[in-house]
Amino acid sequence: DPSLSLGDFIKVSPDRPNASILTLITTLIAVDTMDETTVEFEGNKLTSSTGNPTEVALLAFAHSLGEDCQDLRDSTRGRSLKGTLAEFLVEGKQIEFSSARKMMSWAIPKVEGGYRIYCKGASEVVLARCTHQLTGSTAELDDEARQRILGVGEAYNRRGMRTLVLAYRDLPEGVDFDAKSANILNADGTEALEVETNLTFAGLVGIEDPLRPEVQGAIKQCYEAGIDVRLVTGDSPNTAVSIAYQAGILKDFHFLDGSDEKIAANLKPNVLMEGKVFRRKVYKIDDDGEKEFDQTAFDKIWPHLRVLARSSPDDKLTLAHGLNQSTLYTDKNACQKLKAEDQITVFPDRQVVAMTGDGTNDAPALKRADIGFAMGIAGTQIAKDAADIILLDDNFASIVTAAKWGRNVYASIQKFLQFQLTVNIAAVITALVGSFAFAKSPLAAIQMLWVNLIMDSLASLALASEPPTDELLRRNPVNRSKSIVTVRMWANMLGQAAYQLTIIMFLLF
């Protein structure tokens, strides 16, 4: 029933968890979310929110279960920032989210001693670290239960949902929060923290972030304008494929012939890659054992690549760097082969890269790209400082608006040059011919000033202040090496100047 919130549905479900489990889940959400993430409600309606959208969804879920997460935070020792409990804040241990770990944790002291650490993160990462599950009581998480959870998560992913696993663990007094695990590794290959292993599975959450209605149209306009859109996300492959297909980044021809389901397994080679596979293919190990970027391998991948899933901020930097350095366009045979076999057109000049980002770790990629777009609402200050353009509404459609205005500025400069040079060609030739024929210029100094300062200025302002139109987005992008004064402009200028000179010469002679 769409009129029911998830919390209301759980309350009336015959299979609902008991009250202690629901309390544990809401406490986990309240504790293991950032202070910067806030929600405001009028009754059961969410009226405003700030911070991470994923955490906003979790806080809204907790509210629908009848809990106020801010009250839970304020009443939890080691987490509260208010009242008498604030002096015990240092007893809590926060382990911030990192792309290497793909999870976030917060440990709070227990009344009887020791700590309880609450964790949330990428479903496959956190679930792999769970050894027990919460089913009214704590029980061992066997392979059958693990596969059942993975199956539910996979179903959520195919519907375009981002899946998170919520988990916890009770820790003894004096535990070392910096100790590393000898057996479990993070997503980037580094050793995992020992306190974030041997967890108890508390729940799997599927969060849908529906596309804004204008996104599909904006992406279609991008393709018409010659702007190629790629999705770089930390989501799982199937979630990324679902979102990309809905947005129009992936088309039917990107999938294998005869495949019905739009899932990652049915995509053609190199259309989708996971971050770890991408890194393994575009980096090679040199003689000194150091990683070295392989531009040749990158150039074989990027024309096909449409979705990069389970990526890290470093992958965005690698993508921006590789596209900037690519000289694939100079290999005419390779470009013709891509066009004939895969209907892929390579821009005949160095790639112009625009990158979006909102996190602190995105700053290097935003700097490396030709144009960096930072989110004005969800973006961090460091990301905004590194970007060239800040999207005040965090809306992809605003990128299309920026492209339209950029092309309008270029077109306005061309109009100004065409008008100004036409007048100057006619004026200079008239002055030269008059000087040779009459030993005196037909145009006095005050007349030249009048033409340049009064007539030209007003006309140039009119040409330079025209608003952009959608027709600009249907033009092909302009090559970096192409002159701003085109052949057509020269023809217009010389033709108009010849017409003006013909009339002037007739009047003179």
N, C-alpha and C positions, 0 to 999 in steps of 0.2 A: 504494500500500500504506500504510494508516494507521499501521502499526507503524514505518514508516521516517520519520525526520526529513527535512526538506528537504535538509540537508547530506549525509545518507547517500544520499539519492536522487541528488543531483548526483554524488557520488563514483562511483556504479555506472552512471551514465547514459553511453551511447556518445557523446552529444553534449556531454559535460562540457567546460567551459573548461579551458585548460591551467593548470598550477600557478602561473605568474606572475600570471595574471588573478585567480585565487582569492586569492592573497596580497595583491594590490592592493585587492580588495574588502574583505577582512577588516581590512586596515590602515585603509582609509577609514572603516569602521564604528567601529573602536577609537578612532581619532583624533577623528572628528567626532561624538562623543557626549559628554554632560555627565558630569563626575566624580560628580555626585549620583546618576547612574543606575548601579546595581550589580546583579550577578546572582551567585547561588551555586548550585553544582551538586553533586550526589552521583552520580558517574559521568556519565551523560548526562541525568539527570533534574534539571530546574530545581526547587530547593527553596525559594528565597526571592529576592525582588527588591525594589529600591527605585527611585524616580524615575519618569521618563516611560515609560508603557507601550509606546509606539512604539519607543523606544530599547531597552527591555528585549527586545522581539521581535527587533530587529536584533542585539543582543549574543548572544541565544540562537541565532540563525542562524549567527553567526560561530563560536560554540562547537561547533555541529554539524558545521562544516567542519574541526574539529580545532584551532582556534586559541583561545588564551586572550587575550581582549582587554585584560585588565589587564596582562598581561606585554607585550603590544604597546605599550600606552601607556607603561609604565615604561621601555621600551627605545627610545623615540622622542624624539630631541632636539627641544626646543621644545614637548613635550607631557608629558614625564615630571615627576612631582612627587617622585620618590624618588632617592636616591643622588647620584652626582656629576652626573648629567644635570639634576638639579633646578635648578642654578644657571643653566642655559640656557633655562629656561622662558619668560623674557621674549622670547626670539627667536621664539617661536610667536605667531601673530596669530589671535585668536578674533573671529569676527563672529557675535554671538549671533542666535538666531532672533528674527524680528519678524513680526507679522501683516502688515506692509506688504510685506515681501519674500517671505514664506512659504517661507523657507529658512534654513539655518544653515551656516556655513562655518568651517573652521579651516585656517590655513596653517602649515606647518612648514618649517624650512630644509633645503635639500638639501646633501649632502656636496660636490658639485661647484660649489655656489654657487646663489643664487636660492632660490625657494620652490616648494613644491607645495601648492596649495590644494585641500582636499577639501570637497565640497558635498553636501548632501542636502536635499530639500524636496519641495513639491507637484509632482507629476509633470509637469503641463502647464506650470508655471512654469519649472522647471529644464530640461526638455527644449527649451523654446523658446530657451534660452540656449546649447544645445549645437550646435557646428558640426562636431564629429568624433565618432567612435564607436570603441570598443575591440573589435576582432574578432581577437585574436591579435597584431595590430599596429594602430597608429592609422590610421584611414581617414576620409575625409570622410563626414559624415552627410547623405545625400541625401534627397530628398523621399519616395522609396519606403520607405527604412528608417525614416524618421520616422513615416510613416503606419502602418507595421507595428507600431511600438512603441506608438503611440497606440491602435491596435486591441486590442492585448493589454491595455493599461491599462483600456480601456473594458470589456473582458470581465471583468476583475477587479472593476471598480466595480459592475457589474451583479450580481455575487455578494456585494456588501456589503463589499468589501475597500477599505482605504485604500491608495492607491498612492503610492510615493515613487520619485524618480529619484536615483541615486547618480552623481556626476560629479566630475571633477577638472580641474586645469589647472596646467601648469608656468609659473612666473612668473620674470622675470629679476631679477637683483640690483638693489636700489635701487628697486623698484616702489613706486608710491604707492598705499597701500591705501585712501586716502580719495578717490581720483579717481572722478568720476562719468562714466557713459556718456552720450554725446550721442544715442544712437539707441534704447536699451532702457530701458523704464520698469518700475517695480515695480507690484505689484497695486493700490496706492493712487494711482498716477499720478506718484509722485516718480521722480527719476532713479535708475537702478540703479548699483550699484558696478561700476566697470570690471573689477575682478579677478574678479567673479562672472559674467562674460560670456565668450564664445568657449571654452566648456567642452568636455571630452571625455566623452561618455556612457559610463558604466561598467556600469550595470545598472538594471533596473526591478524594484521589490519590491512585492509585494502582501501586505498585512498584514490578517488577519481578527481583529477584536475581537468575538468572539461575545457575544450578549446573555446576561446571567445568566438562569437559568431562571425566576426570580421576577419579572422585569421586565414580561412580558406581563400577568400577573395584576395587578401593581401599577398599570399604566396603565389596565387595565379598571376597577379599583376607583376610580381617579381620575375617569374619565368618569361612573361611577355616582354619585359624590359631587358632580358638578357642577364638577369641576376640569378645565379644558381644557389638554391637554399639547401643546406645540410643541417641535420639534427645531431648535436653533440650533447649527450645526456648521461647522467649517472644511473638511470633506470635500467632495469633488466632488458634483455633483447626483445622479448615479446611485447613488453609494455612500450618500448621505443617504437617497434614496428607498428603497433596499433595506433599510436599517436601520429606517427609520420604518415600513415595511410589516410587517416582522417583529415590531416592537414593538407594533403595533396603533395607531400614531398616524395612519397612512394606511389608509383602507378602500377597498374596491372601488369605491364610489361617487365617490371622489375622482378616479378615472381616467375618461378619455373612453369613451363607450359603444362597444363593439366592439373595444377594445384588449386584446390578450392579454398583452403584455409589461408588467411593472410597472417602467417606466423614466420618467425625468423628462419626456421628450418626449410621453408619453401622459397627463400630468396635466392637469386642468382649469385655466383661467387663475387665477393668483394663489395657487394651492395651494402651489407651490414658487417661490422666488425665489433668485437669487444675490445676494450682498451688494452688488455694484456696481449691479445693477439696482434693488434695494431703496433704496439711497441716492439714486439718480437720481430715483426716483419720489416719495420723501417729503421731499426737500429742493428748495427753489427758490432762485434767485438774486435778491436784492433789488436796489434801485436803486444801492446802493453796491458791488455785486459780491460781497457776503457771502452765505454759505449761510444759509438760514432754514428752519426746520422747518415743514412744511405739514401741519397737523393734519387738514384736510379730506381731503387725498389719503391720509393714513395711515388714516383711518377707512373709506375705500373698500377698503383692502387687508387690514387685520388680521383681519376676521371669516373670510376665506377662507384666510389664510396658515396652513400647517401645518409647512412645512419651510423654513428659511433656510440655504442652502448657501453654501460659500465665503465665510463671514461673518467679520467682524472683531469684536474686543471692543466697538468703537464701535457696531456694529450692535445688540449686546445692550443697550447703554445707550439707543439710540434706541428700541428696542422697549419697554423698561421705561418710558421717559419718555412715549412715545405712548399706551401703554395706560393709564397713570396719569392722563393728561390727557383721555382720550377721554370725550366726552359723547354718544356715539352712542345710548346707551340712552334718551335723552330724545326721540329722533326715532322716534316710534311707527310711522310709516308705513314707514321704512327697516327697522326691526326686523321688522315683519310681512312685508315683501317678502323679507327674508333667510330667514325661517322658511318661507314658502310655496315659494320657488323653489329654495333650497339646503339646506333642513333645518338651518339654523344658528340657534341660540338665543342671543341676547345677554342677558347677566346684567342684570337691571333696576336696576342701581346702578353706581357707579363701580367699575371693574375692580380686583380685588386681585391684585397681581402677585408671584409667587414666582420667583426666578431662581437657577440653580445656576452655579457657576464654581469654577475651581481655580487660575487663573493670576493673576499680579500685575495684568495689564491688565483682568481681570474685576472688579476692586475697585469702580470707579465704578458699574457696572451693579448689583452686589450692594448698594451703598449706596442707589441710586435706587429699587430694588424695595421693595415693602412688606415682603417677607421674603427675605433673602438666605441661600442655602444654600452653604456652602463644603465642599470635600472635606477630610476629616481626614487622609487618607493622602497623596494626590497633591497636595493644595492647598498653595499658598505661604502664608507667615505673613501677608503683606499681605492676601491674599484672606480668610483666617480672621479677621483683625482687622476687615475691612469687613462680614463676614457677621453675621447674627442667630443662625443655627443652624449648627453644624458636624456633618456626617455622619461619624461615627467610622469607619464601614465603607465609605464611598464607594459606597453602595448606594441606587439610586433607590427601592427598596421602603421605605427608612427615611423618605422624604418622606411616604409614605402613613401610616406610623406616627405621624409628627409631626402630620399633619392629624387623625388619629383622636384623639390626645391633646388637641389644641387644641379640638376639638368636645366632647370629654368634659369639659374644664374649663368650657366655656360651659354645657353641660347641667347640670353639678354646681352652678354658681352659680344657675341657674334653680331647681333643686330646693331649694337652701338658702333662696332668697328666698321661694319658695312656701310652704315649711313655716314659716319665721319670721314672715312677714306674716300667715299664717292665724292663728297663735297670738296675735299682737299685736292683730289686729282683734277677736278674741273677748275678749281681756283688757281692751282699752281700752273697748269698749262695755259690758262687764260693770261696770267701774269707774265709768263715767259714769252708767249706769242706777242702780246702787246708791247713788251719791252723791246723785242727785236724789231717789230714793225713800226712803232711810233717813238722808240727810245723813252717810253714812259709806260708804267703799268696802268692798265685800264681801271684797276681797283685801287682806290685810295686806302691809306692805312686805317682810317675810321670805318670804311666799308668792310675791310677784312675783319676788324674787331667786332663789328656788328654781326657778321656772318658766324664767326666762331663763338663769341660769348653769348649772344642773345638767341639767334635762331638755332644754332647747333645744340646749345645747352638744354633748351626746353624740349627739343625733339628727342635728344638723347635720353633725357629723364623719362620721357613718355615711353620710349622703347625699353628702357632698363627696369621699369617698374610694372611690367605686365605680370599678372598673376599666372601661376603654372596651370597647365591643363593635363588631362589624362593622356592626351595624344603624345606628350613627351615620353611617357613610359612605354610607348610602342616603338620607339626608335631604338636602334642598336646602340650598345655602349660605344664610346669613342676611344680609340686606341691612344695609349700614352704618347706614342711617337707621331701621331697625326697632328698636322698644323691646325691651329684654331681658325685660320682663314682657309676655307675649302675652295675647291675648283669652282663650285657653283657660285660662291661668294665673289670670286674674281670675275666670273662672267657677268654677274649682276652689276658689280661696281664699274667694270669697264664699259658695259653696255649703257648704263645710265649716264656715266660720265661723257661718253661719246654723244649721247642725245643732247645733254646740256651744252656741250662744247659746240655742237652744230648750230644751235640756236644763238649762242653767244657770238660765234664767229660771223654769223649772218648779220647780227646787229652791229658788229664792229666794222665789217667790210661792206 
